[in-house]
Amino acid sequence: MTKLSLQKLQVNLATHYYEKTIEGIYLSATQAKVHLEKELKQQANDITVDNSLSKEEKAYLIDTLSDECFLSEKTTELAGEMMVVAFYKTIEIAIKDMLKFSGLFTEAQIRSFYRIAELKKQVSKKICNIEKLNGFNAYDELRCINNCIKHSGKVNDELSKYPNWKKGSKLSNLDKKYWRLKAGVNGFVKSLQKEILAKMV
């Protein structure tokens, strides 16, 4: 196998990331939530009909169950955040690996690609304008959501430029955002991969 053939193989393999694992995290959290809610409902019923408990004791125990239900909601909310963060991280690594294996960039340039402006600038010089690739907007929206999760949990200026995001509002329903963006982001990575391979001659 020639060096170029090996590099092309590495670029192809760089996009094998772990969607099933990422989605499994959320699925486990939602299944646990459903199971817990059933248990809490049964416990609430048992408390209500327990004549050995006073009215005050019943109220206290029901309140305790409500706290557990709230924690269950927070767990699935965090799982949605984890899906977005994990997906963006694996995509970011895949893109950097493809660019590294292409042999078209220096190590210093590769290290600078965590900054979107630098990524767009350097890739446009040697490969293509990534903003024109199919799925770029989905990738960029995912990047913006990821940054908001890490820094404030609220929509910032950059993310508010995308539809249905209001600056300053709390991030919510991130699991739905993951599913909405997934196909577009994957399409972007494949489009970029194709452009990289075309430049490797």
Secondary structure, DSSP 8 states (H G I E B T S, - for coil): --HHHHHHHHHHHTT---HHHHHHHHHHHHHHHHHHHHHHHHHHHHHHH-TTS-HHHHHHHHHHHHHHHHHHHHHHHHHHHHHHHHHHHHHHHHHHHHHHHTT-S-HHHHHGGGSHHHHHHHHHHHT--GGGSTTHHHHHHHHHHHHHHHHTSB--HHHHTSTT--TT-B---HHHHHHHHHHHHHHHHHHHHHHHHHH--
